[in-house]
Amino acid sequence: MFFERPNNGGETAILVHVDFPEGANREDLNEFRELVISAGADPVDLVTTKRDVPDVKTFVGKGKVEDIAELLRLHDVQLVIFNHALSPRQERNLEGILQARVLDRTGLILDIFAQRARTHEGKLQVELAQLQHQSTRLIRGWTHLERQKGGIGMRGPGETQLETDRRLLRDRVKKINSRLDKVRAQRNQSRRARKRSAIPTVAIVGYTNAGKSTLFNALTEAEVYAADQLFATLDPTLRRYNIEDVGEVVLADTVGFIRHLPHKLVEAFRATLQEAAEADLLMHVIDCASDEREGNIEQVELVLSEINADTLPELRVYNKIDLLEHGGEARIDRREDGTPEAVWVSAQEGLGFDLLRQAMGELLGEELYAETIALTPADARLRAILYDLSGVQGEAFADNGDMLIDVRMQLQDFRRALSKAEIPEARFIEPPEEPWQ
């Protein structure tokens, strides 16, 4: 008897978690519960078991499948969610035995992403990831036609229908990729414009629910959706932010990472993650109160490596110090050479923001030009440019009518201002001393 998937799976669900030894298959049970709740499901029971390796046919083995079936009958539930990635065959076998819908970890994450996407770009990226995930599972709905073989007189409608589904899916994927190519082109154009105007970009990355959006909102007074749930933010948000001695920078709030983030999602969100890959500085936000802190850091570093962002300058921001058991103090941790390595803050309580700005300024700042210069009335254009760049700290007038301008800004920006005003650098900037031969 073949099994056709139910049209409407219930929101109540039986959860299945396998405790594997440390390694590629290991997943966190608490995070699984948060994922399920974030998806809007109501977990009514949990099945756990220990295995060294997954069962080839059903992932959990015959005995546990019978236990799951009994719980489905007991609670009258039509949905089973696994905290692991299942192969198409395992998923199909389980659905056939249990007569209920089976969802694996990848499908669960995709469902959450589909709920949270707000912008046109975000929706396209989620749909692309869903279609790529479904492409290997099309056969599930047509198992009753597998008896139809090729050959004269043996070709049935099942073969035609399956090929039609695959063709429609390929066409849709092609259209979405075409639209995302346009989005990538627009983003690249915006990034090139920022680079031409020498505005540094700081990408906020980190494990999901580490407090990235809360920190982003607190720093920029933006109103990005922030909640105590996984994947509250999907769509990237850019805001300008002023840092003393650096000037304006662009802060980019990005999608959160997670353990075993599906590869198709990384590919689909490559346009969004490119903001991180091409940033001048990565601000890696970490939930310092999490029991899985070190593991979460490792997972973020893996995704950064996958998008070729692992060589960029990185500042770790240990957030939620207000939740530490013995309380935490805002501070800066430094490397041996004195450069900032980490800052301890609380985005919720607004603690440590001055230290965070200081650390960002040190890492982004290059050589600083801080001098009082004398400008004549003929230099009015340079004066206007310096004001536009927020490089003027004070102004006074000399007895001879010259303007005395207190300048404090990045040396490269001051050089650019001089060039724009067509004033030779030698007038204000001493040339470097020649090395002694």
C-alpha positions, 0 to 999 in steps of 0.5 A, a space after each residue: 500500500 503506497 503512502 501519499 503525504 497528508 494535505 495538512 499536517 498538524 501544528 502539534 508535533 512529536 520531536 525526535 532527537 538522537 544523542 550521537 557522540 561528539 562529531 558531525 551528527 551531534 545536535 543540541 537538544 535545547 536549540 532544537 526545542 527553540 527551533 520548533 517553538 520558533 516555527 510555531 509548532 507545539 511539541 507534545 512529546 519527545 523521543 530520544 535515543 543514543 546511537 553511534 551512527 544513523 540507521 540507513 533506512 529509518 535513521 533511528 532504528 525499527 524499535 524507536 520507529 515503533 515508539 514514535 508510531 505509538 506516540 502518534 496514535 496516543 496524541 493523535 498527531 500528524 507531524 514528526 520533527 527530527 533534530 537531524 538532516 534526513 536523506 530523502 529515502 529515510 524521510 520517505 521510509 519513515 512517512 510510509 511506516 508512520 503514516 504521518 508527515 516527517 520533517 527534518 532539521 533542514 526543512 524546519 529551518 527552511 520553514 522558519 526562514 519562510 515565515 521570517 522573510 520580509 523583503 522581496 530579496 529575502 523571500 526569493 532567497 528562501 524560496 530558492 533554498 526550499 526548491 533546491 531542498 525539494 528537488 531531491 524529494 519530488 519522488 515522495 509524492 509519486 511512490 505509488 507510480 514507481 511500478 511504472 517502467 520505461 519501454 513500449 506500452 509500459 510508460 505511464 502518467 507517473 513518469 510524465 508527471 514527475 518529469 513535468 514537476 522537475 522541469 517546472 522546478 528547474 524553470 522556477 529556480 532559473 528565474 529566481 537565480 536571474 532575479 537574485 543576480 540583479 540583486 547581487 549587481 545592485 548590492 555590488 554597485 552600492 558597495 563600490 560606491 561606499 568604497 569610492 567614498 571611503 566609508 568603512 563597513 562593519 558587518 555584525 555577524 554571530 550565532 542566531 539569538 546572540 543579540 545582534 539586532 538588539 545591539 544594532 538598534 541600540 547603536 544606531 537607534 534603528 527599529 530592526 525587529 529584535 526578539 528572543 527567538 531564533 532567526 528573528 532577522 533575515 533581511 540585512 539592514 544598513 545604517 550609518 554610524 559615526 565613530 570618533 576619529 574615524 567618521 561615518 561607517 556603515 553598520 550591516 545587521 546580517 542573518 544569524 548563523 546556526 549549527 549545521 546551517 544547511 549548505 543550500 541556505 548559505 548558497 541562497 543567502 550568498 548575496 546577503 552574506 556578501 555584506 560580511 564577506 566584503 566588510 572592513 571589520 567583522 563584529 562577531 556578537 557572542 552570547 557570553 551567558 550561553 552554555 554552548 558559547 564555544 561551540 557557537 563560536 566555532 559554528 560561526 567561524 565555519 560559516 565565515 570560512 565558507 563565504 571566504 570571510 575568515 581572513 577579515 579583521 574581527 572584533 568579538 563582542 561578548 554580549 549579555 554580560 548582565 546575564 552572567 551568574 556573578 555579573 560581568 563588567 564591561 571591558 576590552 580584552 587586548 592582544 599582545 600587540 595592544 590591539 582590541 580583540 574582544 569587548 564585553 557589553 550588554 546591548 539590553 542594558 546599554 553597558 560597554 558601548 563607549 568601550 565598543 566604540 573605542 575598540 572599533 575606532 582603534 581597529 578601523 582608524 588609520 593614522 590620525 591627523 590632529 592639528 590646528 591649521 591656518 587658512 586664508 580667505 582664499 582657502 574657503 573651499 577647503 574649510 567647507 570640505 572639512 566641515 562636510 567631512 565632520 573634521 572640524 573640532 573648533 575654529 577661531 580667527 587670528 589677528 591677521 584675519 586667518 582662520 585657525 581651524 582645529 582639525 581632527 580626522 583620518 589622515 587619508 581623509 585630510 589628504 583627500 580634502 586637500 586634493 579636492 580643494 587643489 591645495 598641495 599636501 606639503 603646505 600642511 603635511 610634513 613629508 616622511 623623513 628619508 631613511 638614513 642610508 
